[in-house]
Amino acid sequence: MYRKIFVAENLEDLTVRLPDNYLHKGIEVIAFELGDNTDEIVAAKQKSAKKALNFFHTIQIDMSGFSFNRDEANER
């Protein structure tokens, strides 16, 4: 699923660019006016993004001493 919320400032903005993985696939596009609550949506997205970044920063792993052994990985 791909979701993008934006305000079209001029005629050219009405062309929406989709990610490459939608190429050669059937898609459905639904467009509707959000009204005046776009500020709330942007604020919620920013809050969610900060939460996600904080989560991923807590699970970082130090791989500086890691050495990959292909033979060991392919052992059965």
N, C-alpha and C positions, 0 to 999 in steps of 0.2 A: 504494500500500500504506500502511496506517496500522497502527502498532503502539503499544500502550500497556501498560506494566507498572505495576501498582499492587496495593496490599494493601487489600482491602475491610475497613474497620473496623466497619461496621454494614450493615444490610440495604439502606439507600438507596444505598450505594456499588456495589451490584451492577448498577445502571443505568449503562450506558456511553454517553456522548455522543460521537457521531461528527462529523467535519467536514461542513460543508454540501454539499461536492461529492459526497457519497454519497447525497444525497436523490434519490429516484425511481430508484435503481439496485438491482439484486440484489446482495446481499453475503453473505459467509459469515463467521460468527463462530466462532472456535475458542478455548475457554477450558480451561486446564489449570493445575494447581498447579506452581509453580516449585520449591518446596522451600525449603531454607535458603540458597541462593546468591543471593538478591535483593540483598544488599549488594555482591556482586561485579558484578552487572549495573548497579546504580546507579553504582558507581565507574567502570565502563567507559564508561557514557553521559556522565558528567561529564568524563572525559578526552577523549572524542571531541568534546564540545561545546567544550571549551577549544581543542582543535586547530583546529576549524572557525573559531572566532572569531579566533584568531591568523592563520589563513590569509587571512580576509577583511579583516583590518586591514592586511595588507601590500599589498593591491592597491587601496586606496582612491585615487581620482583627484580632483584639485582641479579642480572645474568652475566656479570663481568667475569666470573670464575668458571662459567660453564663451557664445556668442550663437547661438541657433538661427535659421537662415535657411530658411524654409519653401520659398521658390522654388528655392533651390539644392538642397534635399533632394528636390524633385519633378522636377528636370531629368532628361531621359533622354538 
